[in-house]
Amino acid sequence: MRALTTNQQLITELEHSRAELLNAIRGLSEEQMSRPAINGWSVKDHLAHLTVWDEMRFFEISRIARGGEASFKETPDEEGLAWINEPTVAMRRDLSLAQVLADLSFARDLVLQAVALCPEERLDQSLYEEIGIEGGAAHDRSHAKTIADWRTKECI
């Protein structure tokens, strides 16, 4: 993981990783994006999941920017996150694809605004726990790869 030196570097990384995600879904139909074909989740579910994490990341960055401490403490493994991932995705499953995409964009915009306004010394990764400051880009890339791999496997 590279050390962050400026707000703009992080913003650029977040923008690039989101572009990778959007490229991974480009050309998929609404039916394809709504089909629960990736470990029980649809592409739309993956997007809703990323939105939830960006919403939490926005509040975490804002909290830490004000001098507070991380509120979402580190969990030991992916199974430890199921308690938040499964219900939050299920709550958004009936949203339209248009709303999921709009929410995805809006939540990332909030994160970008929070990063832009955050004092640089408060962008230190060591201040963040589970919802890491660098995690948004890595999270996008992970889901983009999952979706791209599914597309390749399914020949879509």
Secondary structure, DSSP 8 states (H G I E B T S, - for coil): ------HHHHHHHHHHHHHHHHHHHTT--HHHHHS--BTTB-HHHHHHHHHHHHHHHHHHHHHHHTT---SS---SSGGGGHHHHHHHHHHHTTS-HHHHHHHHHHHHHHHHHHHHHS-GGGG-GGG-SSS-TTHHHHHHHHHHHHHHHHHHHHT-
